[in-house]
């Protein structure tokens, strides 16, 4: 995570801070009082609501729109009932629901999402779709606890506290909950086209203090079609697979070797014992050797926080010469162009660093077969400084060079590229920084940039405010997702104070 080094942004924020806080400190006494009330009154109810939300398996299923999925429909019915119970209004737009408070013409948007990434049940102490409060005391463990059902539950009770205290609102508060943030942004973009969003927005889907820049989200699929294999050869790489989804550093990978010789198996076992980053399990049966690598899953925007099982297993295999074949060529491709680093150092000329947003990151996230082809998916998070077209050109150049050098003309490349998000002037940034400083005691907090991509980039003045603390490992998308009880209660206080300042006639937002 990079701290602010952009002088122009600092000057701008200083000027905004003076204009936004004139006439009183942030948070005001009124904001502090309502925030304390929210925390004292609704902490238990917030956690219970989070448990209810985690119980919905709101994971995208191929071939079925999320709005038509019974799990999402049941969640919509639950949210509508919860809004009514809390004295909030509710609107169902299919792939988006909006829970509101107040009727002012000016509006403040709280942007969140209720869809989650898949979860591997075998890697959790309890079901990932049941909030686990017992396995690790103090932690609330479950898929979506941090990303992004925890923030939904928190926002609901921050709004409820404001409704309880009868605070007059100069801005209507709208909790905007997307159902497709993790799979397809098209439905949310269509919603925004038909329903103009508020002019001031805070996304609750990332980190503190305030996220003002997000790297671009890019994907590269390297596709090796099926080819004739030396079926009877010794030491043939028969299969290689790993990873769960495109935006997760893979925690597991598996390779199968047909007819392994004792010399090769012994060498692999010895090398595996020297690898301190991942664990390996070997199983020999009927002329086949299966090797399973177990690393550490992490959000692919922070590949340095994970241990990439696919990349490490490829490196283990790369020390040997294998009979030519589809998997053998993929192993060479991974080791030549990806390696075990995080910043694209081997991938031609794509590596670069932005002074504020930090370095480009690259993670090989999934490897598997599609209709006989072997497909490696790579997630690239790129900062400002290069256009999407330039990044695509550089990727294709290095892949084409590798194809020529290795005689692998059949290798196909598919790409998705996008621009980064870097707004430099959202008027509520100083207010959010002041609230964070007050409640955490961390002096002089500064805006930050992240590698992830959120719906903040789709709405006017969109910045992120939590739910994760700076310097802590972000557990969203991992196979050990949690938020601590202490953190979610702190978030409730900060979100409530934020709503008072930005919507309740406080000093924030210009």
Steps between C-alpha positions, in 0.01 A plus 500: 500500500639835397478822698437835327807635321307707244551865599212629292255266673626605844458869420149438369401304810636772728283756329197272516559430868491871578172552315328185624580536870446871539271569793579196715708191555434163337354288641265737676369435851167401345672248271694353790188471714296316235799277413538401865127430517518278191788297638343457844155417367542302182829305508332169577222553246757591235691177554178299492402665171844423359442136594170503314661652189792256500243219495393592145717323240509806279757360256462541125401183312591476134199525273276655766464874560553586866166682513329175398693281744278382791778576750516862389122526490478370855763752605297778338192396699711496817643846434155640428373363830804627687460848350137511611596381846757781530270774369682535166353505150580237240509473120568182301666553161577133435880495496515796739302585813492842665424556869438864584448748779362850456338691218739788426566575135878486552625147558793307648571153361648210697615252236532132597442153356332187629640246256808307610771285352485118515642326805663160541321344801784257574729793584271649767455386860123533455280566199610824327130584465433492873654770718759331721541686828651213699802356317714808558362716782472863404477425128183482292589247231299443183486577129408865470582594859745761373409515130229629505218378723664635814481857367135451401405396853705785643342762274149381583549563871684828447191615309272360770685693772456823307130424450463428872653831602282700262791675332377739229657397168619744239593206278294187452708191581484216247664164571552371146558123498625343177443131434763460226818676616694174513390369160361751248490878532255534211181481711627767739596726212152450352346590837704821513395592146133467594534639854748789523710445812555751781756771438700400808591136561694287746571136419535267800701237319870545563728663755563798721594781528346603164560331167516758223660289225454145374719314257354371177364145499639302206496133403707290263402148400778289344346205319689191386282275280518124534792341315635150433649361817780243548262275691747220568790720602641497851463813711217643292313794654143378465311787666554826686225702667438746779322810621137581566421832330672783317537746786649260757863400539469120484550309820508155338637342184543144379711326238484137387810332357457178301761225529739695724851360534639456852774752427255773404266428791788507749626829358154656521452386858837640600428836334156514662657462844714807431204716400403708801209684335258218427433148626504199268322167527615209282288198411630213283249256355500267197765674297382853584643756737267774624647808664274744683642839594333699779586866524294789634202651321476880493334782311673526164535876538754420774689199367783560744263401784446153354714204407418403144465122483490487117812712453694316769405159365602609149835612638546160665429329169717743305822344622442194278477427130163342422381323186346756265127543546226744590571511873876505454469806276272669749754442777767663286267789415424565867864489603618714206239776520350494850735342751443534872522880519214746528589794278528365146880505493512210253208612287684711246484876553172525692653565844477862619417701811287810554628739772166497685316188385800270526618215275316289248427158648453172318361174635435167326169413664345199325620214284271236354348339193231647276379262225836331490702822501720587798433856612709714734323813628707796614363796695691827449437810711656803327536855635468827314774573249412265215191476288309173471599485133870531583478229766327265257764567235783420742334177614442380147857586401655289775264207436565512125875506566468194726297317236768564242789401728337175607324403179160507673299661223175353631504710820202738505465819702177657623496828692282738695646842582361806679616841623595581862285717728670814626266788598684793657241719663212326677387767749432265791852356523615735783192417708563127469865543593404702809252233612758225453762694695260571787383140545832322443747746647722459196648846437490679165338225289538540126301373201623175349485301180408131474543222249137392519211624294164601652179664386637829639644564155152495344337775711565874537756593766539133585757420769534205737482520879575164663418241617861377538773673698822610328789265556276203575467200268185535293314169530231552235530238221715281724400163644518650848285809469409675822449831671569543870225595741711797606540619141135474401401697811760764419362513146149556639621803694693645205221439248245660729718807554558519125125500429439774756771717346420439134120472515389659825587861448853462634805657344582238238470473129529868403 
